[in-house]
Amino acid sequence: MPSQRTNRPTGYGTTSSRGYQRLRTLEDQPGFAAEPVDGFPGEQPVLLTQAYELAEREKGLTIPILAEELAWHPARVRQLLGVPDSRPVLRLV
């Protein structure tokens, strides 16, 4: 009987595999889906901002470098850090 391959990270045991599969089935449910940070003004990631500011000052860290390290889009990093996007908005007239 051919084994079914699941789309999950390798190296996990049976218990963690079941847990991972269960979480994947819940990802579209309220409370489990990714929600924008903007919707929760009291829940801003302050420690991330403080850590970034320190690394920027001490080591010259930039948002693009941090985004690459986290494998996130730079716009997402700016959003989480509370940094406005300084690029001009393109408008068709």
Secondary structure, DSSP 8 states (H G I E B T S, - for coil): ------SS-SS--HHHHHHHHHHHHHTTSTTTS---GGG-TT---HHHHHHHHHHHHHH---HHHHHHHHT--HHHHHHHHT----S------
